[in-house]
Amino acid sequence: MTSMKEFWSREWLLNHIGEQHKTQRILTALEIAQNQGLICEDGYLTKAGVKYIEQEKEALTVMEYD
């Protein structure tokens, strides 16, 4: 994954988690993502994180067209 795509994907993921858990605290969202195995301790997306983003974005796209 390119560095810009990785950055924006991570940004989307943390915002999405923040919305789901009703928090604006980035550290809380990061901790949740790490606990779920979506982001590693170094802050990079894991394979599970990439897959989660792809699935969620696909679901959101489908909902837009329904």
C-alpha positions in Angstrom: 0.0 0.0 0.0 1.4 3.4 -0.9 2.1 5.8 2.0 -0.6 8.3 1.0 -3.2 5.5 0.6 -2.1 4.0 3.9 -2.4 7.4 5.6 -5.9 8.1 4.4 -7.0 4.6 5.1 -5.8 4.8 8.6 -7.4 8.2 9.0 -10.8 6.8 7.7 -10.5 3.9 10.0 -9.9 6.0 13.2 -12.7 8.3 12.3 -15.0 5.4 11.7 -14.1 3.8 15.0 -14.6 7.2 16.7 -18.1 7.5 15.3 -19.0 3.9 16.2 -17.8 4.4 19.8 -19.0 8.0 20.2 -15.6 9.4 21.0 -13.5 12.2 19.5 -10.4 11.2 21.3 -7.9 9.9 18.8 -5.9 7.9 21.4 -9.1 6.1 22.4 -9.9 5.2 18.7 -6.3 4.1 18.2 -6.4 1.9 21.3 -9.7 0.3 20.1 -8.2 -0.3 16.7 -5.1 -1.9 18.2 -7.2 -4.1 20.5 -9.2 -5.3 17.5 -6.0 -6.1 15.6 -6.7 -3.5 12.9 -3.6 -1.4 13.6 -0.3 -2.8 14.9 1.7 -1.2 17.7 3.8 0.7 15.2 0.6 2.4 13.8 0.5 0.6 10.5 -2.6 -1.2 9.2 -2.6 -4.9 9.6 -4.0 -7.2 6.9 -7.2 -7.5 9.1 -7.3 -3.7 9.1 -7.1 -3.4 5.3 -9.8 -6.1 4.9 -12.0 -4.4 7.5 -11.7 -1.1 5.6 -12.5 -2.7 2.3 -15.6 -4.4 3.7 -16.9 -1.3 5.5 -16.4 1.0 2.5 -18.1 -1.6 0.3 -21.1 -1.8 2.7 -21.3 2.0 2.8 -21.3 2.2 -1.0 -24.1 -0.4 -1.2 -26.1 1.5 1.3 -25.8 4.8 -0.7 -27.3 3.1 -3.7 -30.2 1.4 -1.9 
